[in-house]
Amino acid sequence: MTPILQSLTYHTLQQRQASRRKAYICELVGVTLLIFNAFTWACWNFGAGSPIVQWIPTLRYRMYLQAVCVIAGIVGVVYSKLGQYAGGHLNPAMTLGFWILNKISAQDALVYVLMQGMGAFLGTGLVRLLFPDLFHSIRGAVTVPGMGVHPAIALGVETVAMFVLMLVVLVLVNSRWMRYTGWAAAVTVALLYLQVARLTGASLNPVRSLAPAVLAMYWQSQWIYWIAPILGAALAAYFYRLGIVGTGQSYCCKLYHPSHIPCHHHRCGYSNARFIDDFAARKG
């Protein structure tokens, strides 16, 4: 290898490492903002003494408002520079799904999960610090099965919900509609929340449940919210590989992949066409 080629290769590696470090920080900040947004609105939409509770006494309407607030938070992060650099996973289960599809390296996946966990604790802690009374009145945002809901039922509901969410993401992100993946994911989360919140609390995210549980020191039935999303995402990834739905192809793990943002992710099909996985062709 010539000195000039060595210099170019070294420069490329340095750029990729810098992009990777930026993505890690973006994932941390993104999850922090996501959790802060969701829990802040939960405090004001459902907390005892909140003016919104007085203005909108009907619980169902306040649930609709919460769903809209959640959509705004997800879309805001995914399409911001935070999501454009990191990919907008914001959820260890989603990161696992892309890892199963070999679209994120094991190193990146592990660091992403660490950043997501830290972000969840930071976001939860900030809400607890800023709105202590409201936060306490919603039981510290801890997710628990609904009254009379058996843990096995809650496990199944959360697993199916995450399966649906992950499958929606995979179908959209690997199609010509890729730029709408963030919107589709946000709307899917909101619809699932409206359908299953009274049954399980609609976590769909291990770190969303872990952080409040640790801060509240509440462990009853929490295993459901750590296992179910991971199981649902894994099943969706394997289901997608079968080519039953979607294009049967896998490009990258970013929910929104703008061309002007360098991608550090493992086997990115947008950066190099030879990394486009075609499961349909393999099946044939």
Order of alpha helices (4+ residues) and beta strands (2+ residues): alpha-alpha-alpha-alpha-alpha-alpha-alpha-alpha-alpha-alpha-alpha-beta-beta-alpha
